Amino acid sequence: MSETIALASKRTNEEEINCLRDHFKENIRVLENIGQLSYIIKICLDEYDASLTFQLDSSYPIKPPEIILTAPRLTPEQILSASKYLQSYSQTLIGQVMVLNIYKQLLKWFAENNIQMVRISGEKSPQILSSVTTNGTSYFSKKSNINGRRNSISEENKEKTSSMKIVDDIISRIQLDTRLKKEHFSIGYIDQFLGVQEKLFTDFNFEIDLKCLDNRCSTKLCIPKHRIQYFKYHNEIIWDKCTRTDNISDSTCGQLTLYDIIQRLPPIIKDNNSKTNDDNERSVKSL
């Protein structure tokens, strides 16, 4: 009986995937049998500069998929709000195919929260749409306002791109510099449902970028890097997105360096073996 149910569910999932491919054309990517997941589905919403990723395991649709919204133009609070909204909505669709309906609910959330569209036309510059009505239609703002909003969005995207580059640089430094002990670092990030969470650096797999689903899945924690809020060394913050604290990448000319922080901290004890500050100093002496 269970095998029959599993086969029926598999056929239903395959039919849904085929329908989604027909509907979204080139704006969808699908990966099959990735780790414990049956499918990873990524839908691109180019008009909002966003993407929606669904992680389906073998119990789908009895169990709703994990939903990941990536939207650089939204604030962390907006992403958290939209994600909770979509996950709550998915609970009402248990037992039936739901990916397309969840996508439509996201469009509705965008409309109700007056999220602007960015439509790339045949011209060299994007057209900024002022808002989206609740029935899915849109209208252009006055021409006099378009340039100002375009400049505002350009500056916002520039700042976020810079922040992302700093995050990549910090991760690379911790990973590649053999003088630094990765287990002494931790990361604060935004969980879709729990808010800001903190895990050890070694709990993450940064080889997987959810913006590009061509990579393989991992049993370690994988998050979009724009959710990272801060880095810590031995419980002291060394980089913070909100306060612009930066004592590791040298991008904000901070007065403290990582070496200064390591030098002043008490010894780190692990596995009953004390690691003194002298050890830490030697490991980062040339930083």
BAMI-441408 format. One record per residue (C-alpha): residue in one letter; x, y, z. Coordinates in Angstrom, 2 decimals, decimal comma, m for minus. Example, Ala and Ser with C-alpha at 12.3 -4.5 7.8 and 13.67 -1.06 7.14 Angstrom:
BEGIN
<node res="A" u="12,30" v="m4,50" w="7,80"/>
<node res="S" u="13,67" v="m1,06" w="7,14"/>
! end
This chain:
BEGIN
<node res="M" u="0,00" v="0,00" w="0,00"/>
<node res="S" u="2,76" v="2,46" w="0,95"/>
<node res="E" u="4,62" v="1,71" w="m2,30"/>
<node res="T" u="1,46" v="2,41" w="m4,28"/>
<node res="I" u="1,00" v="5,73" w="m2,51"/>
<node res="A" u="4,66" v="6,62" w="m3,12"/>
<node res="L" u="4,37" v="5,84" w="m6,85"/>
<node res="A" u="1,17" v="7,88" w="m7,15"/>
<node res="S" u="2,83" v="10,79" w="m5,34"/>
<node res="K" u="5,85" v="10,57" w="m7,64"/>
<node res="R" u="3,64" v="10,67" w="m10,75"/>
<node res="T" u="1,76" v="13,66" w="m9,33"/>
<node res="N" u="5,03" v="15,46" w="m8,64"/>
<node res="E" u="6,32" v="14,77" w="m12,14"/>
<node res="E" u="3,09" v="16,10" w="m13,66"/>
<node res="E" u="3,36" v="19,25" w="m11,54"/>
<node res="I" u="6,99" v="19,78" w="m12,58"/>
<node res="N" u="6,06" v="19,44" w="m16,25"/>
<node res="C" u="3,22" v="21,96" w="m15,84"/>
<node res="L" u="5,55" v="24,39" w="m14,08"/>
<node res="R" u="8,11" v="24,11" w="m16,88"/>
<node res="D" u="5,41" v="24,81" w="m19,45"/>
<node res="H" u="4,17" v="27,80" w="m17,44"/>
<node res="F" u="7,48" v="29,49" w="m16,56"/>
<node res="K" u="9,53" v="28,49" w="m19,62"/>
<node res="E" u="13,08" v="29,83" w="m19,22"/>
<node res="N" u="12,34" v="31,33" w="m15,79"/>
<node res="I" u="12,45" v="28,03" w="m13,93"/>
<node res="R" u="15,20" v="25,62" w="m12,94"/>
<node res="V" u="14,59" v="22,15" w="m11,54"/>
<node res="L" u="17,06" v="19,80" w="m9,87"/>
<node res="E" u="16,10" v="16,22" w="m9,01"/>
<node res="N" u="17,28" v="13,84" w="m6,28"/>
<node res="I" u="19,59" v="16,23" w="m4,42"/>
<node res="G" u="20,56" v="14,65" w="m1,13"/>
<node res="Q" u="17,34" v="13,93" w="0,80"/>
<node res="L" u="15,32" v="16,21" w="m1,47"/>
<node res="S" u="13,26" v="14,95" w="m4,39"/>
<node res="Y" u="13,28" v="18,32" w="m6,14"/>
<node res="I" u="14,71" v="21,80" w="m5,80"/>
<node res="I" u="12,69" v="24,27" w="m7,86"/>
<node res="K" u="13,80" v="27,83" w="m8,47"/>
<node res="I" u="11,44" v="30,33" w="m10,10"/>
<node res="C" u="12,85" v="33,69" w="m11,20"/>
<node res="L" u="10,71" v="36,81" w="m10,87"/>
<node res="D" u="12,73" v="39,15" w="m13,05"/>
<node res="E" u="10,16" v="41,93" w="m12,80"/>
<node res="Y" u="10,84" v="42,09" w="m9,05"/>
<node res="D" u="14,54" v="41,19" w="m9,15"/>
<node res="A" u="13,67" v="38,20" w="m6,97"/>
<node res="S" u="13,55" v="34,42" w="m6,97"/>
<node res="L" u="11,50" v="31,80" w="m5,15"/>
<node res="T" u="13,08" v="28,45" w="m4,28"/>
<node res="F" u="11,13" v="25,36" w="m3,21"/>
<node res="Q" u="12,74" v="22,33" w="m1,57"/>
<node res="L" u="10,51" v="19,26" w="m1,89"/>
<node res="D" u="11,20" v="16,01" w="m0,09"/>
<node res="S" u="9,58" v="12,61" w="m0,67"/>
<node res="S" u="6,59" v="13,43" w="1,55"/>
<node res="Y" u="5,44" v="16,36" w="m0,63"/>
<node res="P" u="2,59" v="17,35" w="m1,01"/>
<node res="I" u="1,53" v="15,83" w="2,33"/>
<node res="K" u="4,30" v="17,97" w="3,78"/>
<node res="P" u="4,65" v="21,53" w="2,39"/>
<node res="P" u="7,96" v="22,45" w="0,75"/>
<node res="E" u="10,64" v="24,59" w="2,36"/>
<node res="I" u="10,27" v="28,04" w="0,76"/>
<node res="I" u="13,22" v="30,39" w="0,29"/>
<node res="L" u="12,63" v="33,93" w="m0,98"/>
<node res="T" u="15,66" v="35,75" w="m2,38"/>
<node res="A" u="15,00" v="39,44" w="m3,03"/>
<node res="P" u="17,92" v="41,90" w="m2,69"/>
<node res="R" u="15,59" v="44,90" w="m3,00"/>
<node res="L" u="13,56" v="43,89" w="0,08"/>
<node res="T" u="14,54" v="44,54" w="3,66"/>
<node res="P" u="15,23" v="41,55" w="5,96"/>
<node res="E" u="11,97" v="42,32" w="7,75"/>
<node res="Q" u="10,03" v="42,22" w="4,46"/>
<node res="I" u="11,64" v="38,93" w="3,46"/>
<node res="L" u="10,80" v="37,44" w="6,86"/>
<node res="S" u="7,20" v="38,68" w="6,63"/>
<node res="A" u="6,70" v="37,35" w="3,09"/>
<node res="S" u="8,29" v="33,99" w="3,95"/>
<node res="K" u="6,04" v="33,50" w="6,98"/>
<node res="Y" u="3,03" v="34,48" w="4,87"/>
<node res="L" u="3,88" v="31,94" w="2,16"/>
<node res="Q" u="4,71" v="29,13" w="4,59"/>
<node res="S" u="1,44" v="29,71" w="6,45"/>
<node res="Y" u="m0,47" v="29,70" w="3,16"/>
<node res="S" u="1,20" v="26,43" w="2,13"/>
<node res="Q" u="m0,33" v="24,75" w="5,19"/>
<node res="T" u="m3,78" v="25,32" w="3,68"/>
<node res="L" u="m2,79" v="23,38" w="0,54"/>
<node res="I" u="m1,57" v="20,15" w="2,17"/>
<node res="G" u="m2,32" v="17,12" w="0,01"/>
<node res="Q" u="m2,47" v="19,02" w="m3,29"/>
<node res="V" u="0,05" v="20,48" w="m5,70"/>
<node res="M" u="0,88" v="23,96" w="m4,50"/>
<node res="V" u="3,99" v="25,52" w="m6,07"/>
<node res="L" u="2,13" v="27,62" w="m8,64"/>
<node res="N" u="m0,45" v="28,76" w="m6,08"/>
<node res="I" u="2,31" v="29,81" w="m3,66"/>
<node res="Y" u="3,97" v="31,78" w="m6,47"/>
<node res="K" u="0,67" v="33,58" w="m7,13"/>
<node res="Q" u="0,33" v="34,35" w="m3,42"/>
<node res="L" u="3,76" v="35,98" w="m3,50"/>
<node res="L" u="2,58" v="38,24" w="m6,34"/>
<node res="K" u="m0,45" v="39,11" w="m4,21"/>
<node res="W" u="1,84" v="39,91" w="m1,24"/>
<node res="F" u="3,96" v="42,16" w="m3,46"/>
<node res="A" u="0,82" v="44,00" w="m4,57"/>
<node res="E" u="m0,61" v="44,42" w="m1,08"/>
<node res="N" u="2,71" v="45,74" w="0,23"/>
<node res="N" u="3,27" v="48,13" w="m2,69"/>
<node res="I" u="6,51" v="46,49" w="m3,80"/>
<node res="Q" u="7,78" v="48,21" w="m6,90"/>
<node res="M" u="8,49" v="46,34" w="m10,10"/>
<node res="V" u="11,63" v="46,69" w="m12,15"/>
<node res="R" u="10,92" v="45,79" w="m15,75"/>
<node res="I" u="13,78" v="45,53" w="m18,21"/>
<node res="S" u="12,55" v="46,78" w="m21,58"/>
<node res="G" u="14,27" v="46,93" w="m24,94"/>
<node res="E" u="15,86" v="50,21" w="m23,82"/>
<node res="K" u="19,21" v="50,41" w="m22,10"/>
<node res="S" u="17,78" v="51,57" w="m18,79"/>
<node res="P" u="15,14" v="49,77" w="m16,67"/>
<node res="Q" u="11,64" v="51,13" w="m16,29"/>
<node res="I" u="10,56" v="51,48" w="m12,68"/>
<node res="L" u="6,89" v="50,79" w="m12,06"/>
<node res="S" u="5,44" v="52,78" w="m9,21"/>
<node res="S" u="3,20" v="50,05" w="m7,80"/>
<node res="V" u="1,11" v="46,98" w="m8,52"/>
<node res="T" u="m2,61" v="46,89" w="m7,97"/>
<node res="T" u="m4,26" v="44,04" w="m6,08"/>
<node res="N" u="m5,66" v="42,50" w="m9,30"/>
<node res="G" u="m2,14" v="42,13" w="m10,72"/>
<node res="T" u="m2,19" v="45,10" w="m13,10"/>
<node res="S" u="0,33" v="47,90" w="m12,87"/>
<node res="Y" u="0,73" v="51,52" w="m13,84"/>
<node res="F" u="3,70" v="53,81" w="m14,43"/>
<node res="S" u="4,54" v="56,58" w="m12,07"/>
<node res="K" u="4,85" v="60,09" w="m13,39"/>
<node res="K" u="7,85" v="60,52" w="m15,64"/>
<node res="S" u="9,31" v="63,16" w="m13,33"/>
<node res="N" u="9,55" v="60,60" w="m10,53"/>
<node res="I" u="11,10" v="57,76" w="m12,50"/>
<node res="N" u="14,64" v="59,12" w="m12,59"/>
<node res="G" u="14,66" v="59,83" w="m8,85"/>
<node res="R" u="13,42" v="56,36" w="m7,98"/>
<node res="R" u="15,83" v="54,79" w="m10,44"/>
<node res="N" u="18,73" v="56,58" w="m8,80"/>
<node res="S" u="17,48" v="55,59" w="m5,34"/>
<node res="I" u="17,22" v="51,92" w="m6,30"/>
<node res="S" u="20,62" v="52,09" w="m8,00"/>
<node res="E" u="22,25" v="53,39" w="m4,80"/>
<node res="E" u="20,44" v="50,76" w="m2,73"/>
<node res="N" u="21,59" v="47,94" w="m4,99"/>
<node res="K" u="25,12" v="49,35" w="m5,02"/>
<node res="E" u="25,25" v="49,34" w="m1,21"/>
<node res="K" u="23,89" v="45,78" w="m0,99"/>
<node res="T" u="26,35" v="44,57" w="m3,63"/>
<node res="S" u="29,20" v="46,12" w="m1,63"/>
<node res="S" u="27,96" v="44,42" w="1,56"/>
<node res="M" u="27,75" v="41,08" w="m0,22"/>
<node res="K" u="31,31" v="41,47" w="m1,50"/>
<node res="I" u="32,55" v="42,11" w="2,03"/>
<node res="V" u="30,75" v="38,97" w="3,26"/>
<node res="D" u="32,36" v="36,91" w="0,51"/>
<node res="D" u="35,79" v="38,33" w="1,36"/>
<node res="I" u="35,39" v="37,53" w="5,08"/>
<node res="I" u="34,23" v="33,99" w="4,39"/>
<node res="S" u="37,14" v="33,42" w="2,01"/>
<node res="R" u="39,63" v="34,79" w="4,54"/>
<node res="I" u="38,38" v="32,52" w="7,33"/>
<node res="Q" u="38,30" v="29,50" w="5,00"/>
<node res="L" u="41,68" v="29,97" w="3,32"/>
<node res="D" u="43,87" v="31,47" w="6,03"/>
<node res="T" u="45,33" v="28,43" w="7,83"/>
<node res="R" u="46,43" v="30,68" w="10,69"/>
<node res="L" u="42,81" v="31,23" w="11,71"/>
<node res="K" u="40,83" v="28,54" w="13,53"/>
<node res="K" u="37,43" v="28,31" w="11,86"/>
<node res="E" u="35,82" v="26,71" w="14,93"/>
<node res="H" u="36,41" v="29,96" w="16,87"/>
<node res="F" u="34,16" v="31,95" w="14,52"/>
<node res="S" u="30,36" v="32,13" w="14,48"/>
<node res="I" u="27,79" v="33,76" w="12,21"/>
<node res="G" u="24,53" v="35,56" w="12,94"/>
<node res="Y" u="21,94" v="35,23" w="10,19"/>
<node res="I" u="18,23" v="35,76" w="9,59"/>
<node res="D" u="16,10" v="32,61" w="9,77"/>
<node res="Q" u="12,87" v="32,86" w="7,79"/>
<node res="F" u="10,74" v="31,96" w="10,79"/>
<node res="L" u="12,85" v="32,40" w="13,91"/>
<node res="G" u="14,49" v="35,76" w="13,18"/>
<node res="V" u="18,20" v="36,28" w="13,90"/>
<node res="Q" u="19,99" v="33,02" w="14,76"/>
<node res="E" u="23,64" v="32,22" w="15,47"/>
<node res="K" u="25,64" v="29,14" w="14,45"/>
<node res="L" u="29,30" v="28,17" w="14,34"/>
<node res="F" u="31,11" v="29,01" w="11,12"/>
<node res="T" u="31,87" v="25,31" w="10,67"/>
<node res="D" u="28,13" v="24,51" w="10,60"/>
<node res="F" u="27,76" v="26,22" w="7,22"/>
<node res="N" u="28,42" v="25,07" w="3,67"/>
<node res="F" u="29,30" v="28,13" w="1,60"/>
<node res="E" u="30,02" v="26,13" w="m1,53"/>
<node res="I" u="26,29" v="26,09" w="m2,29"/>
<node res="D" u="24,77" v="29,34" w="m3,52"/>
<node res="L" u="20,98" v="29,14" w="m3,62"/>
<node res="K" u="20,97" v="31,72" w="m6,40"/>
<node res="C" u="22,57" v="29,07" w="m8,61"/>
<node res="L" u="20,99" v="25,66" w="m8,24"/>
<node res="D" u="23,55" v="23,91" w="m10,42"/>
<node res="N" u="25,47" v="23,01" w="m7,27"/>
<node res="R" u="24,94" v="19,87" w="m5,21"/>
<node res="C" u="23,10" v="19,81" w="m1,93"/>
<node res="S" u="24,79" v="19,30" w="1,42"/>
<node res="T" u="23,85" v="18,08" w="4,86"/>
<node res="K" u="25,32" v="21,29" w="6,34"/>
<node res="L" u="23,43" v="24,56" w="6,77"/>
<node res="C" u="23,05" v="26,50" w="3,52"/>
<node res="I" u="21,71" v="30,07" w="3,46"/>
<node res="P" u="21,74" v="32,96" w="0,99"/>
<node res="K" u="24,66" v="35,18" w="1,98"/>
<node res="H" u="22,53" v="38,32" w="2,07"/>
<node res="R" u="20,92" v="36,94" w="5,26"/>
<node res="I" u="24,22" v="37,13" w="7,15"/>
<node res="Q" u="24,04" v="39,94" w="9,74"/>
<node res="Y" u="27,32" v="39,60" w="11,66"/>
<node res="F" u="30,48" v="37,57" w="12,28"/>
<node res="K" u="31,89" v="36,84" w="15,73"/>
<node res="Y" u="35,25" v="35,67" w="17,01"/>
<node res="H" u="35,01" v="34,02" w="20,43"/>
<node res="N" u="31,72" v="35,83" w="21,21"/>
<node res="E" u="32,97" v="39,26" w="20,11"/>
<node res="I" u="31,48" v="40,84" w="16,99"/>
<node res="I" u="34,12" v="41,54" w="14,35"/>
<node res="W" u="31,77" v="42,50" w="11,50"/>
<node res="D" u="28,18" v="43,78" w="11,70"/>
<node res="K" u="26,04" v="44,77" w="8,75"/>
<node res="C" u="23,70" v="47,10" w="10,65"/>
<node res="T" u="26,27" v="49,03" w="12,70"/>
<node res="R" u="28,90" v="48,85" w="9,92"/>
<node res="T" u="31,41" v="47,45" w="12,42"/>
<node res="D" u="34,33" v="45,96" w="10,49"/>
<node res="N" u="37,46" v="44,73" w="12,22"/>
<node res="I" u="38,37" v="42,03" w="9,75"/>
<node res="S" u="38,02" v="43,14" w="6,12"/>
<node res="D" u="39,64" v="46,59" w="6,54"/>
<node res="S" u="36,91" v="48,04" w="4,31"/>
<node res="T" u="35,76" v="50,63" w="6,86"/>
<node res="C" u="39,19" v="51,53" w="8,23"/>
<node res="G" u="38,26" v="50,32" w="11,72"/>
<node res="Q" u="40,67" v="51,18" w="14,49"/>
<node res="L" u="40,74" v="47,61" w="15,78"/>
<node res="T" u="42,06" v="44,67" w="13,80"/>
<node res="L" u="41,29" v="41,01" w="14,19"/>
<node res="Y" u="44,75" v="40,60" w="15,72"/>
<node res="D" u="43,92" v="43,21" w="18,38"/>
<node res="I" u="40,70" v="41,38" w="19,29"/>
<node res="I" u="42,40" v="37,97" w="19,50"/>
<node res="Q" u="45,19" v="39,42" w="21,65"/>
<node res="R" u="42,87" v="40,88" w="24,28"/>
<node res="L" u="40,50" v="37,92" w="24,60"/>
<node res="P" u="40,90" v="35,23" w="27,30"/>
<node res="P" u="42,22" v="31,79" w="26,34"/>
<node res="I" u="39,88" v="29,55" w="24,35"/>
<node res="I" u="39,43" v="26,10" w="25,90"/>
<node res="K" u="38,45" v="23,19" w="23,71"/>
<node res="D" u="38,58" v="19,44" w="24,35"/>
<node res="N" u="40,12" v="20,12" w="27,78"/>
<node res="N" u="43,20" v="21,63" w="26,12"/>
<node res="S" u="43,77" v="25,33" w="26,78"/>
<node res="K" u="44,70" v="27,47" w="23,81"/>
<node res="T" u="46,32" v="30,65" w="25,09"/>
<node res="N" u="46,38" v="34,05" w="23,56"/>
<node res="D" u="50,05" v="33,50" w="22,76"/>
<node res="D" u="48,98" v="30,69" w="20,43"/>
<node res="N" u="46,40" v="32,96" w="18,83"/>
<node res="E" u="48,94" v="35,74" w="18,46"/>
<node res="R" u="51,35" v="33,47" w="16,66"/>
<node res="S" u="48,58" v="32,22" w="14,36"/>
<node res="V" u="47,66" v="35,72" w="13,16"/>
<node res="K" u="50,90" v="37,59" w="13,72"/>
<node res="S" u="51,24" v="38,65" w="10,14"/>
<node res="L" u="47,60" v="39,71" w="9,68"/>
! end
